[in-house]
C-alpha cells in the first residue's frame, strides 16, 4: 500500500475552486498545513479508497502519521472512514441504532443532536474529532444568553444561536427553548453524556481509534442546597434586602400564609400553587398535565415528565397521591374551566391540558413562575423561586414525619440518597428533632433514656 505527504491550503481560484496543493503561496513556510494521502483496500463495492488525513503542523509529524496509518491498514483491522462527518455519523448511523430506547429518550437524544452536536460539530470529520472540539462546544453552550458584555460571539456560538432561533420542540413547546436564561451546567452535562454515548459507540464499532469524550470535562455542576427562611434570615432580609442563598424555601407557616393569601384573594391559579406546594411537582410537570392523567375518584395523578433532555430518570414517570384538598380544588377547577369554555364559545382552544388560559390555550411554562413572583411580592413574604415551592413541599413532608423513601418517590428522584442529602439539613426543626432523638436513646446515669 502506498501513501504520500503533501502541503495544502484552502485558497481558491477566481472560479471559487480550491487550489489545494497547487497554491503558489505554499512555498512560504507559514502558509498551509501538511496532509497525508494513503491507499486502503477496495471498499465492499470494489471502489478505490484513497483518503486524506490531517492537517498536521509540520512535515515530520505528517510522515510519522502516514507510517502509522499504513501499518494500521496493513494489519487487516477495520479502518475508520475518514470521510465520515460527525453529522453523518450521528444522524445516519448512531441515532438509527438506538431502536430499543423509549420514544421520549430517543427524542431527547435527537434534540441534543439538533440543537448542539450537529450545529457545533457536525461539519467536522468524525476521525478528526478531539477533546478541544468538545471543550469549545461546551464553552459556547455556556455562553448562550450569557455572553459577557461587549464580547463578540464565536463562529461556533453563532451557529448554535442560529439553530436555536428557528427550532421548535417536537411537541410544540417553545418556552424552554427560547428562554432568556443561560444554559445550566446540568444541561451541558447532559449534552456531554449524549456525545459520550455516541462516541463510545463509534469507538466500539471501530469508526474512530480514539474516544475524545473520555478525557473531555464539561463544567462542574454545583448543586446549591436549599436554605430555609428562618426568623433570623427573614429579619435580615427585611432590613437589608439580602437573600442568603440561590435556593431558598419557606417554612410550613410561610407556605400556609402564601396559600391563604391566594385563597382569600380568589387567585385563579390557586389550585396550581396548592398542588405544587403540597405535592412538589416540577413546573414542567404542571405545564404538561392533562385531564386523562388524573383520576380524581382515586385521588391520583400520573406524572409523565418530558423535557429538552427527556425524563431526568426512570422516576420521571410516576403515580402520586393527590390528597383530599387537592382533589377538591381540582374538581372546582374543572368546573371553572367548563364555564370558561362556554363563555369563550368558538374562540375556545380545545386541548386536554389541566391548567389553561381563559380561552383554553395551555399555560406558557414561564407564566406560572411570573405570576408566582407577583403574588409573593404582594403578600410580603420573603422571596423564593417558583421551583423552590417544590423544595418547600419536600421540607414540609419531612416536618410531617413522612418517610424519606416516599418523599423521594413523590418528587421523582432516582436515588433516595439524593433526596436525603438535599433536604434533611434544610428544615431546622427536622434536624433538631433528629439530633434530640439520637441523644435521647443513649443511656446515661441519672437520666432516663427514650426507651
Protein Blocks (a to p, Z undefined) as FASTA:
>chain_A
ZZddddddfbdcfkopafklmpmklmpmkgocddddddddddfkopacdddedddfbfkl
mmmmmmmmmmmmmnopacddfkbcfklmmmmmmmmmmmmbcfklmmmmmmmmmmmmmmmm
mmpcfklpcfklmmmmmmmmmmgopacehiacdfklmmmmmmmmmgccfkopaklmmpcb
dcdfklmmmmmmmmmmmmmmmmmnopafbdfklmgccddddddddddddfklmmmmmmno
pafbfbdcddfklmmmmmmmmmmnopaklmmmmmmmmnopafklmmmpcfklpcfknopa
cdddddfkopfblklpccddebjmlmmmmmmmmmmmmmmmmmnmmmpccdfbfbdcfkop
acdfklmmmmmmmmmmmnopacddfklmmmmmmmmmmmnopafklmmmmnopablklmmm
mmmmmmmmlmmmmmmmmmmmpccehiacfZZ
